[in-house]
């Protein structure tokens, strides 16, 4: 290896030995060039900037989560404090429509279905209230409406009794039995059904007979119906003059049977025959009793 030095007007060439040449190369390896040093510093600075950006992003994300959590907590507290915990929305008034018996018994009715006064209106399950009120025997249908800030409105359809069952119960056309004291209808003139009233099918037939008389034979007034094993024994007043006992099958048309009864009365009276009743359980003319 030759080393050349320049001076003004003079040039010097030195030939280096192998040992000197090796020494210069080793020194060069231990001391990187300024270019490499500059590149390493730039890389380190870029790494620091990236780490700082990541830190700021994480901090921003945490702040966003904190804000969202605060908003959710606040929104969840609104129903509890402004609605469910607000005394302004407590139940204080009960309004009953289209009902005679329950008209002035609103508090009693709500107590019976488990909705006490001072209940929060927003906490009342309207569907459940409707179901419970409908389960009261003398109520056929009900509509429930919440009226803010402090009232519940109940529109009721009461059951109309067709007959008395026993001493203190009545029954409507749907064969629903309820307390006579919970009826708004005067029951003293209603017919009395006795016998096997627990036999649902026979009870329904007795009610159908009463309904047929009320609709088509206004001059007939049924006093009693006794449910027998396979027929109905009826005591009635005809044209407010004569009392008769008639035996009716439960598998016939009651309108036709009552017309047959009318025909039998007319025929026997025209012949001057006295009788106390008619058995209409068999085909043909009625059998006099």
C-alpha positions as CSV (number, residue, x, y, z in Angstrom):
1,X,0.0,0.0,0.0
2,X,1.4,3.5,-1.0
3,X,0.5,6.6,1.0
4,X,0.7,9.9,-0.9
5,X,1.0,13.3,0.8
6,X,0.6,16.6,-0.9
7,X,2.4,19.9,0.0
8,X,2.5,23.0,-2.1
9,X,4.8,22.1,-5.1
10,X,5.9,18.8,-3.5
11,X,4.5,15.3,-3.6
12,X,5.6,12.6,-1.2
13,X,4.9,8.9,-1.7
14,X,5.4,6.5,1.2
15,X,5.1,2.8,0.9
16,X,3.5,1.2,3.9
17,X,4.3,-2.1,5.3
18,X,1.7,-4.8,5.7
19,X,1.6,-4.3,9.4
20,X,0.8,-0.6,9.0
21,X,-1.8,-1.3,6.4
22,X,-3.6,-3.8,8.8
23,X,-3.4,-1.3,11.6
24,X,-5.1,1.4,9.5
25,X,-7.9,-1.1,8.4
26,X,-8.6,-2.1,12.0
27,X,-8.8,1.5,13.1
28,X,-11.3,2.2,10.4
29,X,-13.6,-0.7,11.6
30,X,-13.6,0.6,15.1
31,X,-14.6,4.1,14.1
32,X,-17.7,4.1,11.8
33,X,-18.0,6.8,9.3
34,X,-19.9,10.0,10.1
35,X,-22.6,9.0,7.5
36,X,-23.4,5.7,9.4
37,X,-23.5,7.6,12.7
38,X,-25.9,10.2,11.3
39,X,-28.2,7.4,9.9
40,X,-28.3,5.6,13.3
41,X,-29.2,8.8,15.1
42,X,-32.1,9.5,12.7
43,X,-33.5,6.0,13.2
44,X,-33.4,6.4,17.0
45,X,-35.2,9.7,16.7
46,X,-37.9,8.2,14.5
47,X,-38.5,5.4,17.0
48,X,-38.9,7.9,19.8
49,X,-41.5,9.9,17.8
50,X,-43.5,6.7,17.0
51,X,-43.5,5.7,20.7
52,X,-44.7,9.2,21.7
53,X,-47.5,9.0,19.2
54,X,-48.6,5.7,20.5
55,X,-48.7,7.1,24.0
56,X,-50.8,10.0,23.0
57,X,-53.2,7.8,21.1
58,X,-53.6,5.5,24.2
59,X,-54.2,8.5,26.4
60,X,-56.8,9.9,24.0
61,X,-58.6,6.5,23.9
62,X,-58.7,6.3,27.7
63,X,-60.2,9.8,27.8
64,X,-62.9,8.8,25.3
65,X,-63.8,5.7,27.2
66,X,-64.0,7.7,30.4
67,X,-66.3,10.3,28.8
68,X,-68.6,7.6,27.3
69,X,-68.8,5.7,30.6
70,X,-69.8,8.9,32.3
71,X,-72.5,9.6,29.8
72,X,-73.9,6.0,30.1
73,X,-73.9,6.2,33.9
74,X,-75.7,9.6,33.8
75,X,-78.3,8.3,31.3
76,X,-78.9,5.2,33.4
77,X,-79.5,7.4,36.5
78,X,-82.2,9.5,34.7
79,X,-85.0,6.8,34.8
80,X,-84.3,6.0,38.4
81,X,-84.2,9.6,39.8
82,X,-86.3,11.6,37.3
83,X,-89.0,8.9,36.6
84,X,-89.1,5.9,38.9
85,X,-88.1,7.9,41.9
86,X,-90.2,11.0,41.2
87,X,-93.1,11.4,43.6
88,X,-95.0,13.3,41.0
89,X,-95.7,10.1,39.1
90,X,-97.1,8.2,42.0
91,X,-100.6,6.6,41.7
92,X,-103.1,8.7,43.6
93,X,-106.4,8.5,41.6
94,X,-108.4,5.6,40.3
95,X,-111.1,6.3,37.7
96,X,-113.7,3.6,36.9
97,X,-115.8,3.7,33.7
98,X,-118.9,1.8,32.6
99,X,-119.4,-0.1,35.9
100,X,-122.0,0.2,38.5
101,X,-120.7,-2.1,41.2
102,X,-117.0,-1.0,41.0
103,X,-117.7,2.7,40.2
104,X,-116.8,3.9,43.7
105,X,-114.6,1.0,44.7
106,X,-111.5,1.8,42.7
107,X,-109.1,1.5,45.6
108,X,-110.6,-1.8,46.6
109,X,-110.3,-3.1,43.1
110,X,-106.6,-2.2,42.8
111,X,-105.9,-3.6,46.2
112,X,-107.5,-6.9,45.1
113,X,-105.1,-7.1,42.1
114,X,-102.0,-6.1,44.0
115,X,-101.6,-2.5,42.8
116,X,-101.6,-0.2,45.9
117,X,-101.8,3.5,45.9
118,X,-98.5,5.4,45.7
119,X,-97.2,2.9,43.2
120,X,-95.0,4.5,40.5
121,X,-97.1,4.7,37.3
122,X,-94.1,3.8,35.1
123,X,-93.5,0.6,37.2
124,X,-97.1,-0.6,36.7
125,X,-97.3,-3.6,34.3
126,X,-100.5,-2.7,32.4
127,X,-100.8,-6.1,30.7
128,X,-100.5,-7.8,34.1
129,X,-103.1,-5.5,35.7
130,X,-105.5,-6.2,32.8
131,X,-105.1,-10.0,33.3
132,X,-105.6,-9.8,37.0
133,X,-108.7,-7.6,36.8
134,X,-110.2,-9.9,34.1
135,X,-109.8,-12.8,36.5
136,X,-112.3,-11.2,39.0
137,X,-115.5,-13.3,38.5
138,X,-118.0,-10.4,38.0
139,X,-115.8,-8.6,35.4
140,X,-116.1,-9.8,31.8
141,X,-113.7,-7.4,30.1
142,X,-111.4,-4.5,31.1
143,X,-109.3,-1.8,29.4
144,X,-106.5,-0.3,31.4
145,X,-105.0,3.2,30.7
146,X,-102.3,5.1,32.5
147,X,-103.0,8.9,32.7
148,X,-100.0,10.9,33.8
149,X,-99.1,12.2,36.2
150,X,-101.0,10.3,38.9
151,X,-104.0,8.4,37.6
152,X,-105.1,5.0,36.3
153,X,-108.3,4.6,34.3
154,X,-110.2,1.3,34.2
155,X,-113.0,0.7,31.7
156,X,-115.0,-2.3,32.8
157,X,-117.7,-4.5,31.4
158,X,-119.5,-6.3,34.2
159,X,-121.1,-9.7,33.9
160,X,-124.9,-9.6,33.8
161,X,-126.5,-12.4,35.8
162,X,-129.2,-14.5,34.2
163,X,-130.1,-16.6,37.3
164,X,-129.4,-17.2,40.9
165,X,-127.4,-20.3,42.0
166,X,-128.0,-21.2,45.6
167,X,-128.6,-18.5,48.2
168,X,-125.8,-16.1,47.6
169,X,-124.4,-16.7,44.1
170,X,-125.5,-15.7,40.5
171,X,-124.5,-16.9,37.1
172,X,-124.2,-15.2,33.7
173,X,-124.8,-16.5,30.1
174,X,-121.1,-17.7,30.0
175,X,-121.8,-20.0,33.0
176,X,-119.5,-17.9,35.2
177,X,-120.7,-18.0,38.8
178,X,-119.9,-15.1,41.1
179,X,-121.2,-13.6,44.4
180,X,-124.6,-12.1,44.2
181,X,-123.4,-9.2,46.4
182,X,-121.0,-8.2,43.6
183,X,-123.8,-7.7,41.1
184,X,-125.3,-4.3,40.2
185,X,-128.4,-6.0,38.9
186,X,-131.5,-6.6,41.0
187,X,-131.5,-10.4,41.5
188,X,-134.7,-11.0,43.4
189,X,-136.7,-11.6,40.3
190,X,-134.2,-13.8,38.6
191,X,-135.0,-17.6,38.2
192,X,-133.2,-20.0,40.5
193,X,-131.1,-22.8,39.2
194,X,-130.7,-25.8,41.5
195,X,-129.7,-29.4,41.3
196,X,-126.4,-30.5,39.7
197,X,-125.1,-27.0,38.9
198,X,-121.5,-28.2,38.9
199,X,-122.2,-30.1,35.7
200,X,-121.1,-27.4,33.3
201,X,-122.9,-28.7,30.1
202,X,-126.2,-29.0,31.9
203,X,-125.8,-25.5,33.5
204,X,-125.2,-24.1,30.0
205,X,-128.4,-25.7,28.8
206,X,-130.4,-24.2,31.6
207,X,-129.0,-20.8,30.8
208,X,-129.8,-21.2,27.1
209,X,-133.4,-22.0,28.1
210,X,-133.6,-18.8,30.2
211,X,-132.1,-16.7,27.3
212,X,-134.6,-18.2,24.8
213,X,-137.6,-17.3,27.1
214,X,-136.3,-13.8,27.7
215,X,-135.8,-13.2,23.9
216,X,-138.9,-14.8,22.5
217,X,-141.6,-15.5,25.1
218,X,-142.0,-12.4,27.2
219,X,-145.3,-13.7,28.7
220,X,-143.5,-16.6,30.3
221,X,-141.6,-16.2,33.5
222,X,-139.4,-19.0,34.7
223,X,-139.3,-19.4,38.5
224,X,-137.0,-22.3,39.0
225,X,-135.0,-24.8,37.0
226,X,-133.8,-28.0,38.6
227,X,-131.0,-29.8,36.7
228,X,-131.7,-33.5,36.7
229,X,-129.4,-36.2,35.4
230,X,-130.6,-36.0,31.8
231,X,-133.3,-33.3,31.6
232,X,-134.5,-30.0,33.1
233,X,-137.5,-29.6,35.4
234,X,-138.9,-26.1,35.0
235,X,-141.5,-24.3,37.0
236,X,-142.9,-21.2,35.2
237,X,-145.7,-18.7,35.3
238,X,-147.7,-18.4,32.0
239,X,-149.2,-14.9,31.3
240,X,-148.9,-14.1,34.9
241,X,-151.9,-16.3,35.7
242,X,-151.2,-20.0,35.6
243,X,-148.2,-21.9,37.0
244,X,-147.0,-25.0,35.2
245,X,-144.3,-27.6,35.6
246,X,-142.6,-28.8,32.4
247,X,-140.0,-31.4,31.7
248,X,-137.5,-30.5,28.9
249,X,-134.9,-32.6,27.2
250,X,-131.5,-31.0,27.0
251,X,-130.8,-32.1,23.4
252,X,-133.7,-30.2,21.8
253,X,-134.3,-26.7,20.4
254,X,-135.8,-24.8,23.3
255,X,-137.8,-22.4,21.0
256,X,-139.5,-25.3,19.3
257,X,-140.2,-27.0,22.7
258,X,-141.7,-23.9,24.1
259,X,-143.9,-23.5,21.0
260,X,-145.0,-27.1,21.5
261,X,-145.8,-26.2,25.1
262,X,-147.9,-23.3,24.0
263,X,-149.8,-25.5,21.5
264,X,-150.5,-28.1,24.2
265,X,-151.9,-25.5,26.6
266,X,-154.2,-24.1,23.9
267,X,-155.5,-27.5,22.9
268,X,-156.2,-28.7,26.5
269,X,-157.8,-25.5,27.5
270,X,-160.1,-25.6,24.5
271,X,-161.3,-29.1,25.7
272,X,-161.6,-27.9,29.3
273,X,-159.0,-30.2,30.7
274,X,-157.1,-29.3,33.8
275,X,-153.5,-30.1,34.1
276,X,-150.5,-28.9,36.1
277,X,-147.7,-29.5,33.7
278,X,-146.4,-31.0,30.5
279,X,-143.7,-33.6,29.8
280,X,-142.0,-32.6,26.5
281,X,-139.2,-35.1,26.6
282,X,-140.8,-37.4,24.0
283,X,-141.8,-37.0,20.3
284,X,-145.3,-36.0,19.5
285,X,-147.7,-34.2,21.7
286,X,-146.7,-33.3,25.2
287,X,-147.7,-35.7,28.0
288,X,-149.9,-33.9,30.6
289,X,-148.8,-34.1,34.2
